[in-house]
Amino acid sequence: MSDEELFAKIQKLIAEKLEIDESKITPAASFRGDLGADSLDTYELVYAIEEELGVQIPDDKANEFETVGDALNFIKSAQA
């Protein structure tokens, strides 16, 4: 899967879970500050990403995700 395809999948998942427009979701966007996600939203997003992409994201790693780019980078390394 290319970086663009991965980002598009993540972008769609985030938009659906947070009920926001996909255009607001960029790699630099902060989950809490820019996208308005709280801790429950973040947990649900991690679960949805795990289900959709078949990756395991340990809780300690998920707690380190500040931006969409952080999550993308972890997923790319987990799939490599």
Number of C-alpha atoms within 10 A of each C-alpha: 8 8 11 9 10 15 19 14 15 24 19 15 18 26 18 13 14 18 10 14 13 16 8 12 22 15 16 12 16 18 22 14 11 13 20 12 17 12 11 9 16 20 15 14 21 23 15 16 20 14 11 12 13 12 16 15 17 9 10 8 11 18 13 10 18 15 19 20 17 17 21 17 13 15 20 14 8 12 11 5
